[in-house]
Amino acid sequence: MSHPIIIEQKVNASAEKIWKALTDINEMKIWYFDIPDFIPEEGAVFNFYEPGDEKKYHHQAEILEIIPEKKLKHTWFYPEFSDQKTIVTWELEPQGESTWIRLTHENIDGFNDLGENFSEKAFKEGWTQLTEQSLKRYLES
């Protein structure tokens, strides 16, 4: 059984600004993924592919919980490869002029049979790059 991946990052930006980066489709495609069907409301389902033209991995997610400027929780899975669903949670905690971001990705051991690209190590590296480089750089520039 895998432990959840937890990535924490302090960002010099308000929770409001970070929330917009996490939930506005125009901002998301700059630092995250292009998700044209994303609607920030519980029960909404959204789909996307990794960047580039290859479109190798179809990602699908359903929003489970949304608390504006505090928490975004959704499933994360690959419908063409597995029935297993994992859970991704973004939590924001303002700290003065900065905000502490905590990303948690749970249940990824359900993807163990899908190969190296779906390993705990691969997810940890991907989330680390997204939070510590892409998101932080986007918000602080």
Sine and cosine of phi, psi and omega as CSV:
sin_phi,cos_phi,sin_psi,cos_psi,sin_omega,cos_omega
0.00,0.00,0.78,-0.62,-0.02,-1.00
-0.99,0.11,0.40,-0.92,0.10,-1.00
-1.00,0.02,0.44,-0.90,0.04,-1.00
-0.91,0.42,0.53,-0.85,0.13,-0.99
-0.99,0.12,0.78,-0.62,0.03,-1.00
-0.80,-0.61,0.86,-0.52,0.04,-1.00
-0.88,-0.47,0.82,-0.57,0.03,-1.00
-0.88,-0.47,0.66,-0.76,-0.06,-1.00
-0.52,-0.86,0.79,-0.61,0.12,-0.99
-1.00,0.03,0.76,-0.65,-0.04,-1.00
-0.81,-0.58,0.69,-0.73,0.03,-1.00
-0.99,0.13,0.95,0.31,0.02,-1.00
-0.35,-0.94,0.39,-0.92,0.01,-1.00
-0.96,0.26,0.38,-0.93,0.08,-1.00
-0.86,0.50,-0.58,0.82,0.02,-1.00
-0.88,0.48,-0.71,0.70,0.00,-1.00
-0.92,0.40,-0.65,0.76,0.01,-1.00
-0.92,0.40,-0.68,0.73,0.01,-1.00
-0.85,0.53,-0.68,0.74,0.02,-1.00
-0.89,0.46,-0.64,0.77,0.02,-1.00
-0.91,0.42,-0.53,0.85,-0.02,-1.00
-0.99,0.14,-0.36,0.93,-0.17,-0.99
-0.80,-0.61,-0.10,0.99,0.01,-1.00
-0.99,-0.14,0.87,-0.49,-0.11,-0.99
-0.87,0.50,-0.51,0.86,0.02,-1.00
-0.94,0.34,-0.58,0.81,0.05,-1.00
-0.98,0.20,-0.62,0.78,-0.02,-1.00
-0.83,0.55,-0.67,0.74,-0.07,-1.00
-0.94,0.34,-0.23,0.97,0.05,-1.00
-0.98,0.22,-0.68,0.73,-0.11,-0.99
-0.91,-0.42,-0.28,0.96,-0.18,-0.98
-0.86,-0.51,-0.97,-0.23,0.04,-1.00
-0.74,-0.68,0.38,-0.93,0.12,-0.99
-1.00,0.07,0.95,-0.32,-0.08,-1.00
-0.81,-0.58,0.98,0.19,-0.11,-0.99
-0.90,0.44,-0.39,0.92,-0.02,-1.00
-0.99,-0.15,0.26,0.97,0.01,-1.00
-0.96,0.29,0.81,-0.59,0.11,-0.99
-0.78,-0.63,0.86,-0.51,-0.07,-1.00
-0.97,0.24,0.95,0.30,0.09,-1.00
-0.52,-0.85,0.55,-0.84,-0.03,-1.00
-0.84,0.54,0.68,-0.73,-0.01,-1.00
1.00,0.00,-0.26,0.96,0.01,-1.00
-0.93,0.36,0.66,-0.75,0.03,-1.00
-0.95,-0.31,0.67,-0.74,0.05,-1.00
-0.71,-0.71,0.39,-0.92,-0.09,-1.00
-0.73,-0.68,0.53,-0.85,0.07,-1.00
-0.27,-0.96,0.22,-0.98,0.06,-1.00
-0.85,-0.53,0.29,-0.96,0.10,-0.99
-0.89,0.46,0.37,-0.93,0.00,-1.00
-0.87,0.50,0.45,-0.89,0.02,-1.00
0.98,-0.22,0.04,-1.00,-0.08,-1.00
-1.00,-0.03,-0.14,0.99,-0.10,-1.00
-0.91,0.42,-0.61,0.79,0.00,-1.00
0.74,0.68,0.77,0.64,-0.06,-1.00
-0.98,0.19,-0.62,0.79,-0.10,-1.00
-0.86,-0.50,0.94,-0.33,0.08,-1.00
-0.98,0.19,0.88,-0.48,0.06,-1.00
-0.99,-0.16,0.63,-0.77,0.10,-0.99
-0.70,-0.71,0.55,-0.83,-0.04,-1.00
-0.52,-0.85,0.42,-0.91,0.09,-1.00
-0.77,-0.64,0.75,-0.66,0.00,-1.00
-0.96,0.28,0.83,-0.55,-0.03,-1.00
-0.99,-0.12,-0.58,0.81,-0.04,-1.00
-0.46,-0.89,0.64,-0.77,0.02,-1.00
-0.59,-0.81,0.84,-0.54,0.09,-1.00
-0.80,-0.60,0.97,-0.22,-0.11,-0.99
-0.74,0.67,0.74,-0.68,0.03,-1.00
0.91,0.41,0.21,0.98,0.02,-1.00
-0.73,-0.68,-0.74,0.68,-0.15,-0.99
-0.46,-0.89,0.71,-0.71,0.12,-0.99
-0.74,-0.67,0.89,-0.45,-0.05,-1.00
-0.82,-0.57,0.78,-0.62,-0.01,-1.00
-0.52,-0.85,0.34,-0.94,0.12,-0.99
-0.96,0.28,0.22,-0.98,0.04,-1.00
-0.49,-0.87,0.90,-0.44,0.03,-1.00
-0.42,-0.91,0.10,-0.99,-0.07,-1.00
-0.84,-0.55,1.00,-0.01,-0.16,-0.99
-0.86,0.51,-0.46,0.89,0.01,-1.00
-0.98,0.18,-0.25,0.97,-0.08,-1.00
-0.93,-0.37,-0.47,0.89,-0.16,-0.99
-0.32,-0.95,0.45,-0.89,0.13,-0.99
-1.00,0.06,-0.19,0.98,-0.07,-1.00
-0.94,0.35,0.71,-0.71,0.06,-1.00
-0.89,-0.46,0.70,-0.71,0.08,-1.00
-0.96,-0.29,0.14,-0.99,-0.03,-1.00
-0.83,-0.55,0.78,-0.63,0.08,-1.00
-0.91,-0.42,0.77,-0.64,0.02,-1.00
-0.80,-0.60,0.80,-0.60,0.13,-0.99
-0.97,-0.24,0.81,-0.58,0.05,-1.00
-0.82,-0.57,0.67,-0.75,-0.02,-1.00
-0.88,-0.48,0.73,-0.68,0.03,-1.00
-0.73,-0.68,0.97,-0.25,0.01,-1.00
-0.87,0.49,0.63,-0.78,0.06,-1.00
-0.65,-0.76,1.00,0.04,-0.06,-1.00
0.92,0.40,-0.82,-0.57,-0.02,-1.00
-1.00,0.07,-0.10,1.00,-0.01,-1.00
-0.94,-0.35,0.09,-1.00,0.06,-1.00
-0.66,-0.75,0.68,-0.73,0.06,-1.00
-1.00,-0.04,0.83,-0.56,0.03,-1.00
-0.97,-0.25,0.75,-0.66,0.11,-0.99
-0.82,-0.57,0.87,-0.50,0.09,-1.00
-0.96,-0.29,0.78,-0.62,0.04,-1.00
-0.83,-0.55,0.76,-0.65,0.06,-1.00
-0.85,-0.52,0.91,-0.41,-0.10,-1.00
-0.95,-0.32,0.42,-0.91,0.13,-0.99
0.93,0.37,0.43,0.90,-0.02,-1.00
-0.95,0.32,-0.20,0.98,0.07,-1.00
-0.89,0.46,-0.30,0.95,0.09,-1.00
-0.91,0.40,-0.28,0.96,0.02,-1.00
-0.99,-0.13,0.08,1.00,-0.09,-1.00
-0.80,0.59,-0.57,0.82,-0.05,-1.00
-0.99,0.12,0.04,1.00,-0.03,-1.00
-1.00,-0.04,-0.09,1.00,0.06,-1.00
0.96,-0.27,0.02,-1.00,-0.12,-0.99
-0.86,0.51,-0.57,0.82,-0.01,-1.00
-0.92,0.39,-0.23,0.97,-0.03,-1.00
-0.90,-0.43,0.31,0.95,-0.05,-1.00
-0.98,0.19,0.29,-0.96,0.07,-1.00
-0.85,0.53,-0.67,0.74,0.01,-1.00
-0.87,0.49,-0.71,0.71,-0.02,-1.00
-0.90,0.43,-0.68,0.73,0.02,-1.00
-0.91,0.41,-0.66,0.75,-0.01,-1.00
-0.88,0.47,-0.70,0.71,0.03,-1.00
-0.89,0.45,-0.67,0.74,-0.01,-1.00
-0.91,0.43,-0.73,0.68,0.01,-1.00
-0.92,0.40,-0.61,0.79,0.03,-1.00
-0.88,0.47,-0.72,0.70,0.01,-1.00
-0.89,0.46,-0.69,0.73,-0.03,-1.00
-0.91,0.41,-0.68,0.73,-0.06,-1.00
-0.99,0.14,-0.73,0.68,-0.11,-0.99
-0.98,0.18,-0.41,0.91,-0.01,-1.00
-0.93,-0.37,-0.92,0.39,-0.11,-0.99
-0.87,0.49,-0.84,0.55,-0.06,-1.00
-0.92,0.40,-0.77,0.64,-0.02,-1.00
-0.86,0.51,-0.74,0.67,0.00,-1.00
-0.88,0.47,-0.67,0.74,0.01,-1.00
-0.88,0.47,-0.72,0.69,-0.08,-1.00
-0.96,0.29,-0.52,0.86,-0.08,-1.00
-1.00,-0.09,-0.01,1.00,-0.03,-1.00
-1.00,0.09,0.00,0.00,0.00,0.00
